[in-house]
């Protein structure tokens, strides 16, 4: 049987397919999986960016919320989707650095199973307390905690979540003890903070800011490189003497591993253009966040570095991993 000979033009076309696919991409709407509930910080950042991103790509970017298990359900789902650029996922510190370290068996590998695209925004964390607490600043708050270990309680989004781990890191760093009260999300935790059922929450700025504006909760410190425009009177953790706590959370974009590099490059370029738009910058900054686009390699390095950091924290506090 004679070997089949393809015309030169056909052979060249086959070699060019990846490039052609990237040139034609996207030719239909894109799904953006948000592994957290509607209204949370991840969802807010995703919705702020997705509209402008869709305009840059010429296709709609449709948000698909898949919450549950601290981001595990949506992240694991996204990792198993076709690596064609039509399913993206919000890759955030909680789901891609904390979550895989607090479960005995993670449903996904945050480095191996995803292709990083870019960070979108750095979101400062904020330590907020009930206004009835007799502490106007961080120093006074620490005196209260040291005078009465375990008298005060902090609420979190749930066992092993970022807000829980930030509370544990705070206690280890300051040599203090508080009771931990896990909730099913930060919304209920903040409600009980306002009601005085718990005295402290370690939150992200977007969800706490409306309550801060309404003077229903009091901010004592923020994790940010510099003071925030929206909270100019609140010191950073570094200014308050706790540099170990002064790391804002990152909220980025990834795709399933194996997505073609030209498609990833196109997405990275579109993200950079979206985050250069004044209206998008303003919308992000109004959430107390800071636009922070990166190269694909830079974002991949950030994920790996953050994962290693929280692995060390989980080991240091002797956290009993969840099943």
C-alpha positions in Angstrom: 0.0 0.0 0.0 1.5 3.3 -1.1 1.8 6.0 1.5 -0.7 8.8 1.2 0.8 12.1 0.0 -0.8 15.3 1.2 -0.5 18.4 -1.0 2.0 20.9 0.4 -0.7 23.5 1.0 -2.6 21.0 3.2 0.5 20.2 5.1 1.3 23.8 5.7 -2.3 24.4 6.8 -2.1 21.6 9.3 1.1 23.1 10.8 -0.6 26.5 11.1 -3.7 25.2 12.9 -2.7 26.4 16.4 -2.0 29.9 15.0 -5.2 29.9 13.1 -7.1 28.8 16.2 -5.6 31.7 18.1 -6.3 34.2 15.4 -10.0 33.1 15.3 -10.3 32.9 19.0 -12.8 33.6 20.5 -15.6 32.9 18.0 -18.3 32.2 20.7 -19.0 33.3 24.3 -16.6 32.4 27.1 -17.6 31.1 30.5 -15.9 32.4 33.6 -16.3 30.1 36.5 -16.4 31.9 39.9 -16.0 29.2 42.6 -17.7 31.4 45.2 -21.2 32.7 45.7 -22.8 35.8 44.1 -21.9 39.0 45.9 -18.6 37.9 47.5 -15.3 39.6 46.7 -14.3 37.1 44.0 -17.7 37.5 42.3 -17.5 41.3 42.5 -14.0 41.4 40.9 -15.0 39.0 38.2 -18.0 41.0 37.3 -16.1 44.3 37.3 -13.5 42.9 34.8 -15.6 40.5 32.7 -17.6 43.2 30.8 -14.5 45.1 29.6 -12.7 41.8 28.9 -15.5 40.7 26.7 -15.4 44.0 24.8 -11.7 43.5 24.2 -12.2 40.0 23.0 -15.3 40.7 20.9 -17.4 38.0 22.7 -19.5 37.9 25.9 -17.8 36.6 29.1 -20.6 34.9 31.0 -20.2 34.5 34.8 -21.0 31.0 36.1 -21.0 30.8 39.9 -20.2 27.3 41.3 -19.7 27.8 45.1 -18.9 25.3 47.7 -16.2 23.7 49.9 -14.1 26.9 50.1 -13.8 27.2 46.3 -13.0 23.5 45.7 -16.1 22.6 43.8 -15.9 25.3 41.2 -12.1 25.1 40.8 -12.2 21.3 40.4 -15.0 21.6 37.8 -13.0 24.2 35.8 -9.8 22.1 35.8 -11.7 19.3 34.1 -13.1 21.4 31.3 -11.7 21.4 27.7 -8.5 23.3 27.4 -9.7 25.5 24.5 -9.9 28.9 26.1 -13.7 28.9 26.4 -13.8 28.0 30.1 -11.8 30.3 32.4 -11.8 30.4 36.2 -11.2 32.9 38.9 -7.9 31.7 40.5 -7.7 33.5 43.9 -5.6 33.1 47.0 -8.3 31.3 48.9 -8.9 28.7 46.3 -5.4 28.3 44.8 -3.2 28.8 47.9 -5.1 28.2 51.1 -7.7 25.7 50.2 -5.4 22.9 48.8 -3.3 23.1 52.0 -6.2 22.7 54.5 -7.7 19.6 53.0 -6.1 16.1 53.5 -6.8 15.4 49.8 -7.4 18.3 47.4 -9.6 17.8 44.4 -7.1 19.7 42.2 -3.5 20.9 42.1 -3.4 24.7 41.9 -0.2 24.7 39.9 -0.4 21.5 37.7 -4.0 21.7 36.8 -4.3 25.3 35.6 -2.6 27.6 33.1 -2.2 31.1 34.7 -3.3 34.1 32.7 -2.9 37.1 34.9 -3.6 38.6 38.2 -6.5 41.0 38.1 -6.5 42.8 41.4 -4.9 42.9 44.8 -7.6 43.1 47.4 -6.6 44.4 50.9 -7.6 42.4 53.9 -9.1 44.3 56.8 -9.3 43.6 60.5 -12.8 44.8 61.6 -14.4 44.8 65.1 -17.7 45.5 66.6 -17.9 49.3 67.5 -18.8 48.4 71.1 -15.3 46.8 71.6 -13.3 49.2 73.8 -10.4 49.5 71.4 -9.9 52.3 68.9 -6.6 51.0 67.4 -4.6 47.8 67.0 -2.4 48.4 70.0 -5.4 48.8 72.3 -7.0 45.7 70.7 -3.9 43.6 71.4 -4.0 44.7 75.0 -7.5 43.5 75.4 -6.7 40.1 73.8 -3.6 39.6 76.0 -5.5 40.6 79.2 -8.3 38.1 78.5 -7.2 35.1 76.3 -10.2 33.4 74.6 -12.6 36.0 75.9 -13.2 37.4 72.4 -14.4 35.5 69.3 -13.6 36.0 65.6 -16.0 34.9 62.9 -14.8 33.4 59.6 -16.3 32.2 56.3 -15.7 28.6 57.5 -13.1 26.2 58.7 -9.9 26.4 56.6 -11.0 29.5 54.7 -8.7 32.5 54.1 -10.5 34.5 56.8 -10.0 31.6 59.2 -6.3 31.2 58.3 -5.7 35.0 58.6 -7.2 34.8 62.1 -4.9 31.9 63.0 -1.9 33.8 61.5 -2.8 36.9 63.5 -2.9 35.0 66.8 0.3 33.2 66.1 2.1 36.4 65.1 0.8 38.4 68.2 0.8 35.6 70.7 -2.9 36.0 71.4 -5.9 33.7 71.6 -9.4 34.1 70.4 -12.3 31.7 70.0 -13.0 30.8 66.3 -16.6 30.8 65.1 -17.0 29.4 61.6 -19.9 30.5 59.4 -21.2 29.4 56.0 -19.7 32.5 54.3 -18.5 35.9 55.4 -22.0 37.4 55.0 -23.4 35.7 58.1 -20.1 36.3 60.0 -20.4 40.1 59.3 -24.1 40.0 60.3 -23.1 38.5 63.7 -20.3 41.0 64.0 -22.7 43.9 63.6 -25.0 42.2 66.1 -22.2 41.7 68.6 -22.3 37.9 68.6 -18.6 37.9 67.6 -16.2 40.7 68.1 -13.8 40.4 65.2 -13.7 39.4 61.6 -10.7 39.2 59.2 -12.3 40.2 55.9 -11.7 41.6 52.5 -12.4 45.3 51.9 -15.2 44.9 49.3 -17.6 43.1 51.6 -16.8 45.1 54.7 -16.6 48.5 53.2 -20.3 49.3 53.1 -20.6 48.4 56.8 -17.5 50.5 57.6 -19.0 53.5 55.8 -22.2 53.1 57.8 -20.1 53.0 61.0 -21.6 49.6 61.9 -18.1 48.0 62.2 -14.7 49.6 62.9 -11.6 48.9 60.9 -8.3 48.7 62.8 -5.8 47.7 60.2 -5.5 46.8 56.5 -3.2 44.5 54.6 -1.9 46.8 51.8 1.3 48.2 50.5 0.1 51.7 51.4 -3.0 53.3 53.0 -6.2 53.0 51.0 -7.8 55.9 49.3 -11.2 54.8 50.7 -9.8 54.4 54.3 -7.0 57.0 54.6 -7.1 57.1 58.4 -6.7 53.3 58.8 -3.0 52.2 59.1 -1.6 49.2 57.3 -0.5 46.2 59.4 3.1 47.2 58.6 2.6 50.6 60.0 0.9 49.1 63.1 3.9 46.8 63.7 2.7 43.6 62.1 4.4 43.3 58.8 3.8 39.5 58.6 0.0 40.3 58.2 0.6 43.0 55.5 -0.1 40.9 52.4 -3.2 41.7 50.3 -5.1 38.9 48.7 -4.8 38.3 45.0 -7.6 37.6 42.6 -6.6 36.4 39.2 -7.6 34.5 36.1 -6.6 31.1 34.9 -7.6 28.4 32.3 -7.4 24.6 32.4 -3.9 23.2 31.9 -3.1 22.5 28.3 -4.8 25.6 26.9 -2.7 26.7 23.9 -0.1 29.4 24.6 -1.3 31.7 21.8 -4.8 31.7 23.3 -3.4 32.4 26.8 -1.3 35.2 25.4 -4.4 36.7 23.7 -6.2 36.5 27.0 -3.4 38.1 28.9 -3.2 41.0 26.4 -7.0 41.5 26.7 -6.8 41.5 30.5 -4.0 44.2 30.4 -6.1 46.3 28.1 -9.2 45.9 30.3 -7.3 46.9 33.4 -5.9 50.0 31.6 -9.4 51.3 31.1 -10.1 54.3 33.4 -13.6 53.2 34.1 -12.5 49.7 35.1 -9.7 51.1 37.2 -12.2 53.3 39.0 -14.7 50.5 39.5 -11.9 48.3 41.1 -10.6 51.1 43.3 -14.1 51.8 44.5 -14.0 48.3 46.0 -10.9 49.2 47.9 -8.8 47.0 45.5 -5.8 47.8 43.3 -5.6 46.7 39.6 -2.6 44.4 39.3 -2.1 42.9 35.8 0.9 40.5 35.4 2.6 38.4 32.8 1.6 34.8 32.7 4.9 33.8 34.2 4.6 36.4 37.0 1.2 35.2 37.9 2.3 31.6 37.9 5.2 32.4 40.2 2.8 34.3 42.5 0.5 31.3 42.8 3.4 28.9 43.6 4.9 31.4 46.1 1.6 31.9 47.9 0.8 28.2 48.0 4.2 27.6 49.6 3.6 30.4 52.1 0.2 29.0 53.3 1.6 25.5 53.4 4.1 26.7 56.0 1.5 28.6 57.9 -0.8 25.5 58.1 2.1 23.4 59.3 3.2 26.1 61.9 -0.2 26.4 63.5 -0.6 22.6 63.5 -3.9 22.8 61.6 -5.8 19.5 61.5 -6.5 19.0 57.8 -10.1 18.5 56.8 -11.3 15.4 54.9 
